[in-house]
Amino acid sequence: MSVRLADIIEVLDDAYPPHLAETWDSVGLVCGDPAEVVESVTIAVDATAEVVAEVPQRSLLLAHHPLLLRGVDTVAADTPKGALLHRLIRNGSALFTAHTNADSAAAGVSDALAEALGLVVEGVLSPAPSGPGLDKWVVFVPDANAEAVRDALFAAGAGHIGDYSHCSWSASGTGQFLPHDGASPAIGSVGTVERVPEQRVEVIARTALRSPVLSALRAAHPYEEPAFDVFELADLPSGTGLGRVCSLPEPEALSAFVSRVTAALPATSWGVRASGDPDATVSRVAVCGGAGDSLLDTVARAGVQVYVTADLRHHPADEFRRSTDVALVDVAHWASEQPWCAQAAAVLDRSFAGALPVHISTVRTDPWNVEH
């Protein structure tokens, strides 16, 4: 069984959907021909020279961190990043990146970190939107005009739910109004209370369509002042997003938990740093693979006793510890994301059933490399 690069990309995009990536990120295929056959895959957190040297001919390097995240104006072979790309291309190999899409995926980077620490994932720390923003439009319209208003709303893009269109719901009732001086009522007359058989028409529409839907509603509705409501719908849990809220199988002291983290993750010169009462009991834990200080405010409201992440800076950590009882465990960025490599390897193994050899690079790509 031969496996094309396109086949692998399909599996990776399914596991780590590109739409989950942050807007500033760069994910997906960096170099390689999707139509070509791939003979093996190497997985690493970073595409460094040492990692690329491990990649055989006609292979794929799957990296977590983008090689070309920042803007570049050359990939010449005499530049560091250009040299890596030229080597891969000469060998008929490809480079593919799954970064913040892998961070937010279910399961993703933080799930892999939680598994490595022996934690049970209970939920997402900072959930991603479950889809495009949606509104529910509720329009009150005379029976005789209900069909025309529905058709106008559909033509403006409302009424789409999944693979279905022209979706609506209606109920009958009685509308009442009293036109005052200056009004030009389509039904009834000024100074007289009017009661009209009406329908309550409900449709769903993307929030981005508010202007065209409103214009269509006003154009099709017979009333001078149409009665309608617009409700912005809440996002439903999707299982995707940054970080995870977890529980320990059994409560333990913070000092024991820090030892657990140290033993579970690969050793680095950064080591494991912690802040908190060593004797405090830990039962619920928040984790975020990679740099996680942007989620400190969320962690404070998550009902956890400790937060495990990477790249915590002095001032945010200090302010957090002054204002909460939540302990902090800070590990090397690379170490927090390295468990993802095994997760990605399992995704490929399940899909290709041994037809595609998968190798996890043993190169420590943590930039901090001087032991002391």
N, C-alpha and C positions, 0 to 999 in steps of 0.2 A: 504494500500500500504506500503510494507516494503522497506526501502532504505538501500542498502549495502554501506559500506565504499568505495568500488570501484566505485559506482555510483557517490558519492560525489567527489571523486578524479578526475573523468573524467570531471565533471563540473568545478572544480577549475582549472584544468590544461588547460581547454579551455579558461577560463577567464584570467588566469595568467600563460601563457605558460612557462614551465620550461626553455626553451632555451633562454629566455630573462634574466635569472639570470646572475649576474656577475660570472666570473670564480672562484673567491675566496669564493663564497657564498655556503650555504647549505640549499636547499629547498626540499619540498616534505614530504613524510611520514616518521615520526620519530619512531613511534611505533603504533601497531595496525594491525589487520588482514583484508585485503581488502575484504575478502569473508564474513565477519560478518555484521550483521544488526546494523545500528546506529539509536538510538532513538531520539537524539537531537544533536544540535551543539552549542557550546559556542565559541564566537569570542573575542579575546583580542589582544592588541599589543604585550604583553609579557606573556610568560608562567611562572608565579610566583607561589609560594606556595598558596597565597591567591586566585589567579585565579583558580588553579587546584582544590582547595577546593570547588569551585562553580560547578565543572563539575559533572553532574549526572552519574550514572552507564550506561554503553553501549552507551556512547556519544563520540563525537569528539570535541577536542579543536583545533580550528583553530587560530594559532598565526602568527603575522607578523614577529617578530624577532625570529631567530633560537635559540633553547635552546642549541644546540651542535655546534655552529659556530666554536669555537676553538677546536683544537684537544683534545680528552680525552682518557685516558687509563683505565677508570673504570666508570661504572654507578652503583656502589654498593649502596645499600639502605641507607647506613650511610653517603653518600655524598649528598650535597644539590640538585644537578641536578638528581642524581640517585634516590633520595627519590621521586621526582616528577614523574619520569617515572614509578617507582614501584607502586605508588599509582594509576596512570592511568591504568596500566596493570592489577592490582588486581581488578579494577572496570570494566574491560572489555572495557575500553575506549581507544581512539587513540589520537595521536598528529600529526598535519600536519602544515607545515610552508610554507607561501608564502611571500618571502622577496623582494629581488631586482627584481624578476620577477613581483611582484605586483607593485613595483616602476615604472617599464618601461611599464607595460601593458597599453592598451587602452580599457577601462578606468582603471586607476590605482590610486595609493596613491595620486599623485599630482592633479589628476582630482577631487578626493574627497575633498582635501584641498581647491581647487579653488571653488568648489560648496559650501562648508561651508562658505566661505568668500563672496559669492554672486558674483563671477566673471564669465565672459564668456570666455571659453577656445578657443583660436584662433590657437594654434599650439604647437609643442613640442619644448622645450628649447634646449635639446641636443638629437637629434634623434638617435635611434638605427639603425644599419644596417638593410636594408630591407630583407636581406637574405645572402646566401654565396656570396663572391666576384665573379664577373663574368667578363670574357674577351670576346671581339668579335675578332675572327680570320678572316682575309681577305687574301685569298690565290689566287695567279694568276697561272693558270696551263693550259697546252695545252688541247684542247678539248678531244683528244684521251685518256688522262690520268685523266680527271676530276673525273670520277666515282671511280677509284681506290684510288685517294687521299681522296675523301669524305668518302669512306668506312674505310680507315685507321684512319681518324679523329674520326669517330663514334666509332671505336673499342677502341680508346684511351680515350673515355668518353665524347667527344664533342657532341654537338647537342641535349642535353637534356634541355627541357623547360617544367617545371611543370610535368604533366603526359605524356608527349610526348617525343619520342626519334627520332633520325635520322632527326633532323630538320636542314635545310640549305637553303640558297638562292643563286642563280647563275644568272649571266648575261654574255653575250658574248661581246668580244672586240678583240682588236689586241695588242699583246705584241711585244715590240721591244727591241733589244739588239745588242751590238757589242762586240764579243769576242776578247780579246787581247792576246798577247803572254803569254803562260803559262796556258791558259784556255783549258779545255777539254769539249767543248760544246756538249750536247746531240743532239742538232739540229743546223744545220748551220756549219760555219767554221770560223777560226780565220781570223780577218781582214775584214770580210764582215758583213754589217748590216743585221740582220735577222728580219723578221716580221712574227709572228706566230698567227693563230687564237687561242685565249685563252678564258678561263672562269674565271670570278671573283667569287670565292666560299666563302661564309660567313657562319660561324658557331659560336655558343655560347659555352663557356666552363668555368667551375669553375677555378678561379685563381690557386687553389691548383693543377690543372692538367697541368700547363704550361710545365713542363719537359716531361711528356709522350706525350702530344699533339705535342710538337716540334719534339720529336724523331720520332713520327709516320709520321709527315708531311715530314721530310727530307728523311725518308726511302722510302716513296711511291712516292715522287715527282721525275720526270725524270731529272730535271735540276741540274747541279752542284751547282748553287747558286739560290735556289728558291726565288721568290719574294713574300713577305707576310708582313702584318701589324698586330699588336696586340694592341687593344684598351681596356683599363680598363674601365668598365662601371660604371657610377655613381650610388649611391644608390638612390632609389626613396622614397619619403615620405611614411612612413608606419603607422604613428600615434602612434608609440611606441617610448620609450626613456625616459630619465630622465627629470623631470621638465616640466612646461607648461608656455607658454606665453599667457597672458589673458588681457581682457579689463574690465573696470568698466562700469556698465550701464550708469553712469553719472560721469564726472570728479569731484573730491573732493580734498580738501587740505590733505596734508600728515598727519596732526594731526588727521583729521577726519578718515582717512584710518586706522591709528594705533588704534583708538578707535573701528573701525569696527572689526579689527583682535582680539582685546581683548575681545569683546563681543561674537564673533563667536566661539572661541576655549575654551575648558575646562580650568578652572583656575589652575594654578600651582604656586609653590613657586618661580620658575624661572621668571614667569611673561612674559611680552612682552617688549622687548628693541628695540629702534629705533634710527637711525642716519640719519640726513638730515635736510633740512629746513622745519620747521613745516607748513609754509604757501605755500610751493611749491605745484603746482597742479599735481595730480596723475590721469592718465587715462589708462595707460598700465602697467601691473604688471607681473613680473615673480615669479613663486612659485616653490618650491621643498620641498616635504615632507621629513623629516629626515635631516641628516647632508648634507648641500649643499654648503660648501665653495669651493669644488672642481670645481664648475661651475661658479665661480665669473668672470673668463675671458670671458666665454660665455655670461653671463648676460650683461657685459659691451658692447657687440656688438648686443644686442637683441632689442634695441630701446624701452626700458621700463624706467619708472621713479622710480620704487621701486622693491625690491626683498625681498620676504618673504621666510624664510627657518629656519633651526635650527642649533644649535651648532656652531655658528660663533665664530672663535677665534680672539683674539685681533689683531695680526699682519696682517693676511690676510684682516680683515675688515678695518683696518687702511690704508693699502696700497690701497685698493679698493676705499675708500672714498676720498683719496688724488688725485686719478687719474680719477675719474668719478663724474658726478652729480647724479648718481643713489643712491637713499636712500636705507637703509637696515632696515628690520624688522626681529628681531631674536626672535624666540619663543622656548619653550621647545620641545625637540625632540619628546617626547611622545605625546604632544598636537598636533603637526603637523601631526602625523600619525593616531591619534585616529579616525578622520572622516572616514578613510578607513574601519573601522569595520562595519559601516552602509552600505557602498557600498558592501562589501562582503556578508553581510546578505541579501541584495536585490538580489544579484546574485543567492544565494541559494533559496530564496523565489520564484523567477521567475521560477526556474528549477523544484522545487518539490511541488509547489502549495499548501502549507500548510500541506503536508504530513510529513514534517520534521520541528519540532519546532526549531527556531533559537533564541538564547539569546546573546545579547551583554553585556559583563561583565562590571559592573560599578566600578570595582576595578581600582583605579588610580595607574598604575604601574610605573609612573615616579619615578626614584630613588631619586630625590630631594624632600624631604617631610617635611622639617622643615619650618613652616611659620614664618614670622618676620614682 
